[in-house]
């Protein structure tokens, strides 16, 4: 049996991999998205605080095992998308968020502190 390549799904044994774009706001706050599987769309909970390149699993949505009764899993690779253009309201909201971060608590400032030890 020869399995043709698919433009979105990648097979690895009985498991299926797919990369999905996720809005940075959904990654920060969490969301439930309808994700394509080889069997149709499935709800997937994106937890609040999801990071770029995280991999979430949808159990039993991979390929049926020919020698058994089980199915593989589908692995959903998260590709967080950052907007390249913001309107004034969006920019202000992000500036307000940034100004709410206390001095020394930004990710970069924490990173730099590690070099001073």
ABEGO torsion letter per residue (X at the ends): XBBBBBAABBBBEABBBBBBBBBAAAAAAEBBBBBBBAAEBBBBBBBBGBBBGBBBBBBGABBBBAABABBBBBBBBBBBBBBABBBAAAAAAAAAAAAABBBGABAAAAAAAAAAX
